[in-house]
Amino acid sequence: MGNKKLQVWLPLIFSIVMVAGMFLGYQLNSRGGNGRGFFAADKRGALQEVVDLIQLRYVDSVQMDSLEGKAIREMINELDPHSVYFPPVDLAAANEELEGSFDGIGVEFNVFNDTVNVVYVIPNGPSDKAGLQIGDKIITVNDSALVRKDLSSDLIKKFIKGPSGSEVALKVMRDKQMKTVSVTRGTIPVSSIDAAYMITNNIGYLKLNKFSKTSYEEFMASMEALKKKGMQHLVFDLRGNGGGLMDEAVDMADEFLDGDKLIVYTQGVNSKKREYRCKRPGIMEEGKVVVLVDELSASASEVLAGALQDWCRATIVGRRTFGKGLVQEQYPLSDGSAVRLTVARYYTPLGRSIQRSYEKGKKVYMDELWDRFSNGEMLSADSLKAKNNGKQYTNSCNDTLYGGDGISPDVFVPYDTSRAIRKTFSLISHGGFGSYVYNYYLGHKAKFDQYKSVKEYLKDYSNNNELWDGLLKSLAGDTTGFIKATPTEKAIIELRLKASLARYKWRDSGFYEVLSSDDNVITKATELISQ
């Protein structure tokens, strides 16, 4: 398909990783919790002297908070790609990413025709208790109009989110009638598990999207549910998982490894060596395990994959991981801001450092992901082998492993270029696509309520053109791109239609289960387990 078709994904990948770098490998530091920040204010240096001098003698008035923030940010940027400064205004959102919950009303929404539509209501959440339903259109929030052309997700969240226990008054349109619904905000869990289902009668599948404070608990609940369904082997999907809290990854690794095996250790110039070992019997110490990784699997994902690879406990399948082996600790500052500072590197049980070099600067470091497309690494196992020129290690099953550039898979699966066709991506992103799926589900909800499983749903929709024909009809005169779609493009779009509909019924788990039917990495994983 060529690199040009891959380019549509590059800006997205780049932006994801830039955001991911702000929290990967983060360890919450309990020190420095007093109001003055981590350090006592009794040591003065040249930097503080300049700040005092500006305050006392500068010709014009200056916003010192802003000036100090810029100075801190520039100083942190000179260290490594993953140390980061959070001004007070950004800190809450940054911490929320790893909390596993947030305060809100418990709905998922989409904007169709300049109107906020409720597409999901969390069971037993605040909105569910208040009587909000899928299909409701939110017209106002506390008398502020939400029917407008400049709607964005951030703007809508600004109106809807608020402290737990506070109330928000919504005016919603339902069945052409206006209703007022009062919702008391609460704490809303954010799941780390995208999907957990059975691929076959004895192979389970679990997809984890991050390592937050609740991830291990969610992981165990999903594993126990899969075990009850007959799971003997597992496909553990860490693709796109940018990491998070390392302790959560350590706890998960413990569930696959026996004895007191070393899982990972950390060490830095100012941080003594600290080992993390298995502590208890695990839920999956027997049975085959395949871990799926890609170029966006980073930090805590690499801790987990690296430990299982070093101990020959899992087969790693996919493409080379991101290569982020730095540990951050968060230190609060006296003005309400914080610094997440890199304090150590982590090492796999064999002593492998996973961190890529960043000696040439942040731009070159981040551009390395782009280079994987251009140099052929994403498409060829031979290109990956050429990259593996770091220090060599040998595990107990005599596999040669490498350090310094992420985790290289045991079994390489190339990037599926058919998914990177610009035209297909554009058509799926078409505003009419999402609107059609939403309205189709509302119009056929009674039918979907009768489906007991994703497999039953797919069987019913396997050999008909109803969804495709309905999509073309709903788009009226704006169908040129869809009509001219090639058979490959049409197949991709139809699969996404089915997956998007499944998401309304079974949430993300249904979405990914539908997509897995055409996922070459999952197919390879299943083949390896079945051998």
Sequence and secondary structure as in RCSB ss.txt:
>XXXX:A:sequence
MGNKKLQVWLPLIFSIVMVAGMFLGYQLNSRGGNGRGFFAADKRGALQEVVDLIQLRYVDSVQMDSLEGKAIREM
INELDPHSVYFPPVDLAAANEELEGSFDGIGVEFNVFNDTVNVVYVIPNGPSDKAGLQIGDKIITVNDSALVRKD
LSSDLIKKFIKGPSGSEVALKVMRDKQMKTVSVTRGTIPVSSIDAAYMITNNIGYLKLNKFSKTSYEEFMASMEA
LKKKGMQHLVFDLRGNGGGLMDEAVDMADEFLDGDKLIVYTQGVNSKKREYRCKRPGIMEEGKVVVLVDELSASA
SEVLAGALQDWCRATIVGRRTFGKGLVQEQYPLSDGSAVRLTVARYYTPLGRSIQRSYEKGKKVYMDELWDRFSN
GEMLSADSLKAKNNGKQYTNSCNDTLYGGDGISPDVFVPYDTSRAIRKTFSLISHGGFGSYVYNYYLGHKAKFDQ
YKSVKEYLKDYSNNNELWDGLLKSLAGDTTGFIKATPTEKAIIELRLKASLARYKWRDSGFYEVLSSDDNVITKA
TELISQ
>XXXX:A:secstr
  HHHHTTTHHHHHHHHHHHTTTTTEE   S  STTBSS TT   HHHHHHHHHHHH SS   HHHHHHHHHHHH
HHTT SS EEE HHHHHHHHHHHHSEEEE  EEEEEETTEEEEEEE TTSHHHHHT  TT EEEEETTEE  STT
  HHHHHHHH   TT EEEEEEEETTEEEEEEEE EEEE  SEEEEEESSSSEEEEEE  B TTHHHHHHHHHHH
HHHTT  EEEEE TT   B HHHHHHHHHTT  TT EEEEEEETTEEEEEEE  S  TTSSS EEEEE TT  TH
HHHHHHHHHHTT SEEEES      EEEEEEEBTTS EEEEEEEEEE TT  B     TT HHHHHHHHHHHHHT
TTTT HHHHHHH  S EEE TT  EEE SS    SEE    GGGG HHHHHHHT HHHHHHHHHHHHHTHHHHHT
  SHHHHHHHTTT  HHHHHHHHHTTT  HHHHT  HHHHHHHHHHHHHHHHHHHHHHHHHHHHHGGG HHHHHH
HHHHH 
